[in-house]
């Protein structure tokens, strides 16, 4: 079984030592409340129909927007994305699936 864990951007630079990378992966797994067993199950499910490769993507991002008109605020919005995605390829043909993404 071939697969990877795509570490989220909250881990910062990937140029650190192997210990730093392992600590970052451990932090991300705790942050998203997943175990190594959970990751293995999801990767296995992604590959069980004959996929050649699969990886996981985790995201937690937020945006705040403010719009002005004539120097006054006339609109404001906030958005939070939190969830994961699974990508599997078969003969270089990628597919992409996401979990029930939480948007606030």
Legacy VTK file of the C-alpha trace (Angstrom):
# vtk DataFile Version 3.0
C-alpha trace
ASCII
DATASET POLYDATA
POINTS 104 float
0.000 0.000 0.000
1.424 3.360 -1.026
0.182 6.574 0.546
1.269 9.743 2.258
0.057 12.173 4.870
0.117 15.703 3.473
0.966 17.825 6.505
-1.024 21.079 6.768
0.510 24.509 6.353
0.317 25.075 10.105
3.483 22.979 10.318
5.465 25.749 8.719
8.646 25.052 6.809
9.504 21.444 5.971
13.221 22.175 6.005
13.638 21.188 9.661
15.142 18.010 11.039
13.360 14.651 10.917
12.554 15.119 14.610
10.909 18.472 13.836
8.871 16.889 11.029
7.782 14.003 13.282
6.764 16.479 15.989
4.782 18.448 13.391
2.961 15.340 12.162
2.205 14.357 15.762
0.849 17.861 16.423
-1.367 17.728 13.306
-2.737 14.285 14.179
-3.632 15.531 17.666
-5.093 18.777 16.300
-7.371 16.926 13.850
-8.103 14.145 16.382
-6.954 11.278 14.130
-4.797 8.275 14.916
-2.317 6.435 12.741
-4.924 3.650 12.541
-7.515 6.140 11.229
-5.090 7.303 8.536
-4.268 3.734 7.516
-7.994 2.867 7.231
-8.731 5.877 5.032
-5.713 5.226 2.780
-6.663 1.536 2.493
-10.238 2.465 1.545
-8.935 4.913 -1.079
-6.762 2.180 -2.625
-9.107 -0.822 -2.339
-10.674 -0.311 -5.780
-7.318 -0.571 -7.532
-5.789 2.848 -6.977
-2.036 3.113 -7.377
-1.472 5.974 -4.915
-3.447 7.931 -2.315
-2.774 10.863 -0.020
-4.662 12.868 2.579
-5.023 16.625 2.888
-6.063 18.371 6.095
-7.137 22.015 6.200
-8.039 24.533 8.852
-8.113 28.043 7.483
-10.020 31.203 8.194
-10.684 34.459 6.356
-12.125 37.805 7.368
-13.264 40.282 4.729
-14.411 43.872 5.104
-15.776 45.954 2.246
-15.816 49.730 2.176
-17.954 52.081 0.158
-17.412 55.834 0.367
-15.094 55.289 3.346
-17.672 53.353 5.385
-17.939 49.639 6.052
-20.836 48.293 4.030
-20.174 44.556 4.225
-18.205 42.111 6.324
-17.860 38.353 6.319
-15.886 35.571 7.968
-15.259 32.045 6.765
-13.693 29.000 8.434
-12.800 25.835 6.499
-12.031 22.733 8.537
-11.856 19.217 7.157
-9.935 16.714 5.112
-9.689 15.474 1.581
-8.558 12.225 0.006
-6.873 12.012 -3.376
-6.337 8.706 -5.153
-4.773 8.053 -8.532
-5.081 5.121 -10.864
-2.818 5.057 -13.901
-2.068 8.785 -13.524
-5.772 9.709 -13.488
-6.404 11.585 -10.208
-9.725 11.674 -8.401
-10.490 13.883 -5.431
-12.933 13.325 -2.596
-13.571 15.397 0.488
-15.156 14.657 3.794
-18.106 16.657 5.037
-16.180 19.925 5.219
-17.197 22.126 8.098
-17.786 25.715 7.064
-18.695 28.414 9.564
LINES 1 105
104 0 1 2 3 4 5 6 7 8 9 10 11 12 13 14 15 16 17 18 19 20 21 22 23 24 25 26 27 28 29 30 31 32 33 34 35 36 37 38 39 40 41 42 43 44 45 46 47 48 49 50 51 52 53 54 55 56 57 58 59 60 61 62 63 64 65 66 67 68 69 70 71 72 73 74 75 76 77 78 79 80 81 82 83 84 85 86 87 88 89 90 91 92 93 94 95 96 97 98 99 100 101 102 103
